[in-house]
Amino acid sequence: MNKYLQQRVEALFNAHDTATLATCGPAGPQISIVTYSVKQLRLHLTLTHGSDHLFNLEMEPGLVLMTTGWRLHGQRHAISDTKTVVVTGIRLHILNDDRQSTIETIDF
């Protein structure tokens, strides 16, 4: 990814510190609001111990995160002992002011 896009994506990610997480797996479809931090274009999600999201992500690494400004399709890269899930982006949809329409898509 070129430097301009990196800076743009970092700015979008850093505009929020919570997102809606959606996963699907053995625990069924799950959706909840999670906190996150950004390190080198990877999102570090903080999940509670025993979360159904953790169970789903152990078996199925795909996930979706959404804020009022963007929607990210990504994959679990790692799960730490502290229940932090590291997410690598696959595709980022930048949303219009209506928070539904995509105005731009960035592939990682």
Order of alpha helices (4+ residues) and beta strands (2+ residues): alpha-beta-beta-beta-alpha-beta-beta-beta-beta
